[in-house]
Amino acid sequence: MSLPVILIDDESIILNALQQLLSIEGFESQVFNSASDAFKTLTPDWPGIVVTDINMPGMDGIAFLREALKQDPELPVIMLTGHGDISTAVEAMRIGAYDFLEKPFSNEHLLDVLRRASDKRKLVLENRQLKEELSAQGTAGPRILGNNPKIKALRQVLARIKDIPADVLIKGETGSGKDLVARYLHYNSKRANENFVAINCGAIPETMIESELFGFEAGAFTSAQKRRVGKIEHANGGTFFLDEIESMPMPLQIKLLRVLEERKIEPLGTNKAVDLDIRFVAAAKVDLKELVEAGQFREDLYYRLNVINVEIPPLRERKEDISLLFQHFTAIASSRFGTDVPKLDSEQLYKLESHNWPGNIRELRNTAERFVLMGGESVQSEPVVDDGQATGMTLAEKVAYFERSVLQSALQEHEGRLVDVQQQLGLPRKTLYDKMRKYGLVKDDFKVVQ
């Protein structure tokens, strides 16, 4: 997929011709007659390439280049120069331009430079995302483990939105890790040193939830002997997590909507408002849109919460992560219970990956704890449900599935030590590396967490 391109030139004829050429070649482009107007659209991680003329009225190409590289030193900027402007083009290259083309240039030359610049830009952006993920995964606090593409995409989304001052709605099945995602978002944001406050809207009696959320002054009602700070006010400066938001009573939804819109709260028994600086994160295990259509959830509150939508995939859609997650949970359990981590054989791993996991991550964690407590004798307390993971496969698919399971089992047994895995499986080093790359297996994922 080609990256977007910004085209800047004060001659409309040239702009139109370039845009038409790029469109035919599959590039999406934006055109600007003014460099200053184009600069306003740039962001530090804008995922594209800039092609700009040098000689233009107002902000010229050199001035644009200097300002653009201050914002993003690795942005590829291709300069277009007329005959006789070679010294200026050399100056542009010294400043940091990706390349320059002397007019008139061939279409093939321009396209070749664009493709090379596109490849470089993709690599730069991928490296930035990887660094962000490694930084987040290396910090103390919640970690979102997994190599499934949906989980990688989830981590990338969370990295992008962690400091955006907008509320977030998390959707995921029971046990999929909605609380973990909310905590991960908080502890990797600039709010990390402030309070993270969570409340389950379905676990608090309807008669108590209002006072729990908003707090109250002494004498607000019969049993209110002294002032109590509500959960929302306690989260001021940090993050407030509303789990099972679909269970919130309709009258309270109206009051929550007002808080979200005004960023103020009035404790029960007082008219004095408290200003709030809070990120609200809500989570639902059902489709709120369907509840809105059924008249069971306020439409205005739904749209107010749904500024940024994050969806967690169920465990059955990321079965390649089961071995890694199971190993992680068994390491934690063995540390907590003061026992050794039992070894997981290939047959047990097959059972884990064949199970449908209706309880998602929570069910897997409980299974891992039971596995540790029982000394590795069992990985299931209920009959395994084969939902088609192995049945219905072609012979080649079954062989690949078995091969991947054997590799995972060996890597887990030897805690990612590749020399030991080679010896156990009788594989040359290059063959082992090739197979691990084929199945997306990383040795560091199998090191036991201390």
N, C-alpha and C positions, 0 to 999 in steps of 0.2 A: 504494500500500500504506500503510495507516494505521500510525502508530507506537503502541507499547504505552503504556498509561496506568496510573498508580498512583492508586488511590482511597483516601482516608483520611477516616474519620468514625467517631465513637464510637457512632453509632446504626446498628445492623445493618440495620434496615428500609430506611434511605436507601441504604446500601451495596449491598444486594441489588437495589434498584430501579435504581440507576445502572449496576451491572454488567450487568443484563439489557438496559437500553437500549443501552449501548455494544456489547454482543455482537450485537444485532440490526443495528446500524449498521456492523459490521465492525471494531470496535476490540477488541484483546486487552487485558484489564485484570487487575490484581492488587488485592485489597482488603485493607485493614488497619484494625483498630479503634484502633490505637495509632500515633501519629506516630513515636515512637522506634523501633518495629519496622520501619516503612516506611523510615526513614532508613538502617537497617542494610543495606538492599538496594541503595542508590544507589551508583554509581561516577561518577567525573568525566566519563565519556563515555557515561553511560547514555542509550540512544537513545529517550527517550520524554518524556512529559508527566506532571505531577503535579496532581491535583485534591484539595484538602484543605479540611476544615472549619477554622474559626478557633478556636472555643471547644470545647476538649477537655481532659479531665483529664490530668495529667502534662505531657508536652511539648505545648504548644498549637500552633496553626497558625503563629503569628508566630515562635515559637522554632524550629519546623521550617524555616520559610522562611529565617531567618537562617543556620542551619547548612547547609542545602542549597545556598544561593548561595555560601557560603564554599568549598564543594567544586567547584561549577560555576556561575559567575556568570551563565551564559546559559541555565540550565535553566528552562523555562517552568513556573511554578507558578501555578495558578488557585485563588483563594481563594473559599470559600463562607462567606457571612456571614448572620446572622439580622437581622431588622428591628431597627433601633436601633444596629447595630454599624458604622455608616458611618464614624465617626471611626477605628475600628480598621482598616477596609478601606483607608482613605486612607493610614494608616501603612504598611500592607502594600505598597501601590503605591509609596510613597516608598522602601521598602527594596529593592524590585525585583520584586514579583509581576508576572506577565504580565497578569493581569486579575482581577476579582472579580465574583461573581454574588450578588445578594441573594435569599435564600429568601423565598417560593417563586419559582423561576425556571422558564421553559418549557424543554421538551426541545430545541426548535429553537434557542433561544438558547445553551444549553450546547454543542450539537453544532457550532454555527457558531464559537464560541470555540475549541473543540477542534481544528477543522479549520485555523483560522488559526494556532493554536499549533503544530500538527503541521507545517505548511508552513515556519514559521520555524525549527523545530527541525531539520528536514531540511536546510535551507540552512546552518545553523550547523555541523552535523556534516560536510556536504560540504566546506565551506570549511576546516574543521580538517584533514580528510583531504588536501585539496589542498595546504595549507601544509606538512603533514608530507612529502608526496611531493616538493614543490618544494625543501624543505630537504634531504631526502635526495639528490635528484638534483643539487643544487647543491654538495654537499660533494665534496672530493677523494676519489678512490677509485672503486670499481666503480659503474656505473650500469646500471639495468635500463630499457632504452628500449622504447617502443611505446605505441600508443593503443588496441590491441585490448582489449575489455572483460575478457578473461581475464588480460591482463598488468596492467591497472589493478587488478584484484582481487588479483592476486599481490602487487603493491606495497603495497596496503592491509593485507593479511595480515602481511607482513613488518614493516610499521610498527607493527602492534599487538603482535607477539610479540618484537620485537628485544631487549627487556630482561627478558622473562619467563624466570625460571630453570628452563627446561624444555628437554629434548633435542628435536631436530627430525629428521624423516625426509623427505628430498626424493626425489621420484620424477619421472623424466623420461627420454625417449629419449636415445640416444647423440648427443652434440653439441648438446643442447638448452640447456645453460648451467647445469648443476647446480653446478659449481665457482663460477661467477659469483654464483649466488644465495647460496651459503654465505658467500662473501667479502662480499657486499653486507650480509648479516645481521650479520656480525662488525663491519664498519667503520662501520655506522650504529648500533651498540649502545654501551653504556657500557664494553664490553670492548675498544673500538677501539685503545686504546693498549697493549694486551697482545698476545701472540703469536697469530698465526693459523697453525696447523700443519695441513698436508694430507698424507694418505697414500692411495695407490691400493692397495687390498687385493688387486687382481688383478695388480699389477706387481711385487710383491716375492715372491721365492721363499719357499715355505712354511717352509723351514728357517731363514729369517732374520727372518720377520715378528715373531716373539715378542720377540726381542732389540731389534728396531727400535722396537716399541711400548713395551715396559716398561723398556728399558735394562738395564744389568748392572754388577755390581761387579767389580773386578779379581780375576782368578782364578776367576770363575764358570764358565768353561770354558777349554779349552786355549789358545785364541787371545786370551782377554780379558786383555790386558796392563795396562790401566788402566780406571778407572770411566768408563762412558759413560751420559749422561742419555738416557733414551728419549724418543720423540716425544711421548708423552702428558704426561710430566712437563714437557717443554719448553713445552707449551701451557698450563701451569698459570696460571690467572688470565684466560686468553683462550678461544679456540675451537679445538676439535680436529675436523677434517673427515675422515671415513672414506668415501672414494669407492669405488664398486663393492663395497659391504658384502656383497653376495651372494656374492662370491668368497672371503670369509674362511673358512679351514678350521674345521670343526666343533669340534675341541678348543679352538681359540683363542676361538671364540664363547662358550664357557663362562667363560673367564677375563675376557673383555670384559664379560659380563653382571655378574660380581662387581664389576668396577670401577665400572660404571654404578650399581649398587645401593649400594655402600659409599662411593663417592667417595674411594677410597684405592687406592694402587698399591704393589706390592712389586717392586723391580728384581730381576732374576735374581741369585742368589748371596747374598741377604740376606733376613732376616725383618723388617727395619725398614720399616714402612709410611710412605708419603708422602701427606699429606692433599692432596686436589685441590679446586680451585674452577674447574671447567671446564664450558663448554657443549659438549656433543657434538652434532655434526651429521653424519648419515649420508646417503648417497645411493645409490640403486639404479636401474638401467635396466630392471629386470624387476619383476614383481609378487612381492614377498616373501611375501605370503600364499599364493600358489600354491606357492612353494618350501617353505613350512612344511607344506602339505598333502602335498607329495611327499616329506617327510622330509629335505629338503636344507638347511633352515635352522631354527634353534631357535625354537620358538614363544614361549618366555619372553623371548628376546632381541628378537624382533620386536615384541612388545607393549611392551617396555621402551623401545625406540627410537621407537615410533610414538605418542609423547605428543602431538606436534604434527605433522600431516601437511601437506606442501606439494607441490603438483603443478605441474610446468611444462608448458604446452601446447606441442606440436610446432609447428614453423614453418608447416607446411601448414595449420594451423588459425588462423593469424594473418597471412594474406597481405597485409593492408592495412599491416602494419609493414615489409614487405620493402624498400620504397623508402627509408624512414628508416634502417633498419639498414644497408643497402648503402651509403648515403651516408656514414654514420658510419665504416664499415670502410674505405671508399676514402680518406677524409680521414686516417685513422690510417696507412694504408699509404703514401700519398703523402708524409706527413711522415717516415716511417721510411726510405723509399727516396730521398727528396730529389727527387721529381718532382711535376709538376702533376697535379691531379685531372682525369681525362678526363670529358667530358660524356656523360651517359647519355641516349640518345634514347628515344622512346616505344616503338619496336619492341623495343629491348633490355629495357626495363622490362617489357613484356608477356611476354617470354621468362622473365624472372626470376619473375614472378608466376604463370606457368603451370607452372613446374617443381614437382615433388612434394617436393623437399628431404629425401631420406631421411637425410642427414647433418646436417639442421637448421642451427642457427646456425654451427656450425663449418664446414660446407660453404659457407654463404653468405660467411663471412669469407674463406675460401680463394679463393672465386670473385672477391671484391672485390679481393684482393691480385693475383690473376692479371690482372684487368681493368686495374689500374693499371700493372703491369709491361708489359702488351702495348699500352699507350697507348690503351685503350678499344676495341680491335678486336673483342674477344669477351667475352661474359659467361658462356659455358658451354664446358666442355671435353668434356662428354658430351651426347648428344642430349637435347633437352628433352622432358620427360614432361608432356603435358597431361592432368591428372587430372580434367577436367571443369570446370575453372574457367571456360572459355569455351564449350566444347561443351555442348549441352543447355540453354543459356540461352535465354530469350525475347528478342525483338528489343529490348525496353525494357531488359532486363538487360545485353545486349551493348553498347548505346549508353551506359548508365551506366558500365559497366566501362571502355569506351574513353575516355569523358570524364574519369573519375577518373585514368586513366593519363596522359592528356595534361596535366592539371593538375599531377600529381606531377612529371612530366618538366620542365615549365616552372619550377616552384618550385625544383627541384633545380638547373636550369641557372642560374637567377638568384639562387641561395642565399637564397631567401625574400623577395627584394625585390619587393613587390607592384606597384609602379609599372611595373617592367620586365615583369612577368608580364602586367599589363593590356595593355601596348603590344603584346607578342608575340601574345597571343591575341585582341586586339581586344575586350576585355570592359570594360563599365562597372565602376566600383569596387564598387558594391553587388552587382552580379551575381556578380563574382568572390568577394566575401565570402560570399554566399549559397551558392555552389557549394562553397566550402571548408568551410563549416559542414555542408553536406549530407554530404560525404564524410569528415568528421572530420580535415581537414588543417589543421595549425597552422604558420604561417610560420617560427616560431622553430626548428622541427624540421629546417628545411632550411638553416640557417646552418652554414657549414663550421667544424668544430672546429679551433682552432689548436693 
